[in-house]
């Protein structure tokens, strides 16, 4: 789908750099969600860095996910050349096993 996430990169301060299938890129701030329910676990920086893509959605290994409509609504758009390009997790939205346990090199404070 045109709103599927195709790349995700964890950034410091609980932010994500994402690329959407239609070519949009931007930053998503996860901090507003960290105090609620299942998202509390994302406060662990090591776990936060385990972000991946399953069926085109931003997810973590223990089933936390960001709804595509929320991601698109709150995405801070950036120019393609302004987004970090090294180390993003890329995913096949039809492969449930994609990106689980992938190696990422980013620092989260």
Number of C-alpha atoms within 10 A of each C-alpha: 10 11 17 21 29 26 24 27 25 26 20 12 14 22 16 23 22 27 23 21 15 12 11 17 26 22 21 23 16 18 14 9 15 15 12 9 9 13 19 13 16 21 18 13 17 12 14 22 24 20 27 30 28 26 18 24 22 24 21 23 17 10 11 16 17 17 12 15 10 10 21 19 10 13 18 14 17 13 9 13 8 10 16 14 12 10 14 22 21 20 24 17 17 11 12 13 15 17 20 18 14 13 13 16 13 16 13 16 10
